[in-house]
Each structure stands twice: as structure tokens, then as C-alpha cells.
């Protein structure tokens, strides 16, 4: 599987950690690919690190793919997976906190300003 440390969508310029989860083999190698709609590009060639920090600079819809192979494999890849990810020019809205004018607990029927 492939996971990211931030949910899609994110703003351009954000650092997004992409992590691959694979099993099997004796020692795995990971290659990371990005497709921005104009074609596939290798953004990091095969290494033993299962994660990659991606900093997209343009808005759009992307496909992220990871190729995995055993270090002793003669194949160009032994397994792969991909996910979709969106980059937007606005930062997502985040609700940081909710407060009330009275501490909990309160009696039933009390008016509480949120």
C-alpha cells in the first residue's frame, strides 16, 4: 500500500511524505513515480528507503506510484501500487478548537454558548 502523512488535497509547496508498505523478498528497494497528467516521471530511483518527501509546485491532480523489487531481482519491478492526490492553490480549512462559555458538566436545560 501507499500512504501519505497529509490527506489530499494540500496546497502547492507543502511537503508530503509518501510511504510504501511492502513485504516479502530478502531486501526491498523502492522507486517513486509521479504523473501530473503530462506523463510519468521518476522522482526517486530505487533505494532501500520506503518513504519519499514530495514538494509539489503546481496545482492539479496527480497519480503517485511506487515500484518495489527485491535487491536480487532481475525484474524492473516485482510489485507496484498507485494512489491519486490533489494539489490546490488554497490551504484546506482546519478547525483548531471548539470552546464553550461554561465548564462541563452543566444541568439539563442550561444555555451553553459554543
N, C-alpha and C positions, 0 to 999 in steps of 0.2 A: 504494500500500500504506500501511498504518498500522503503526507500531512504537511500543513503549514502552521506556523506559530500565530498567524493572524488570519481571521476569517476574511473571505472575499465579500465585497470589494474593499480595496485600500487606495489611498492617494498615491499618485506617482511620486517617486523619491523615497517612499517607505522602504525599509529593509525588511524583507520577508524571508524567514528561514524555512527552507524546504527540506523535509526529512523523508528518506525512503526506509521502509521496513521490509527486509527480505530475510529469507532463511535458506538453509541448505548449503551445499558446497563446503570447501575447506577454508577458503579465504575469499571474501567477496569484494568486487570492485564495482563502483557506481559512476555512471556518466549522466550528466544532466543536460536536458534539451529544453528550448523554449520556442514556441511558434506564436508569432504576433499577428498572424494572418497573411504574412507575406512569405512564409516558408520557415522551415526548421533550422535552428542554429544550435550548435553545441556551445553551452555556456560554461561547462567544466568537463574536461576529458576524464577518463577513467582514473579514479583514485580509491583508496580504501575508506575515505570519509563518506558516510551515508547522509550527510547534510550539506547544504549549499545556501549561502546568503545571497539573495537576489534583490537588486535595487532597480525596479523598472523606471524608466524615464519618460515613457509615453503612455497616454490613456489608451484603453482598448480592452478587448477580450483576448486572453492568452490561453494556450494549452501548454502545460508543463508535463514533461515526460522524463522518466528515469529508466535507464538501461542498467541491468545488473548482470554480471557474469562472474564465474569463478576465476581466480587468478590463473589457474592451469587450463582453462577452457580455450579451445582453438576457435570458438564461435565469436562473432562480432557482438553477440549478446545471448544470454541464456534466459532472461525474463525481462519484461518491461511493464510499465503501468503509466497512466496519464490522468491528469485532472484539468478542469477548466478553472480559470481565475480571471477576475476583472480588476482593472485599474481605472479609477475615476479622478477627475480634477478637483473634486471636493472631498474633504475629510468626512468620514462617517460620523454621524451623530452618536454621542455616547452619554448616557445618563449616569452621572457620577454619584449622586446620592439622593435620598428622599428624607425629609425631616418633618417632624410634627411639632405643634406648639405645646403639647402635653406629653409627659412621660407615660409609658405603659407600665402597668395596666390602668385602665380607666373604667368607670362604671358604665354599664349598658345605658345608652341614651345620651351619653355625654357628647358634646360637639367638639370635634377634633379638627383643627386646621392642618392640612397636609401641604 
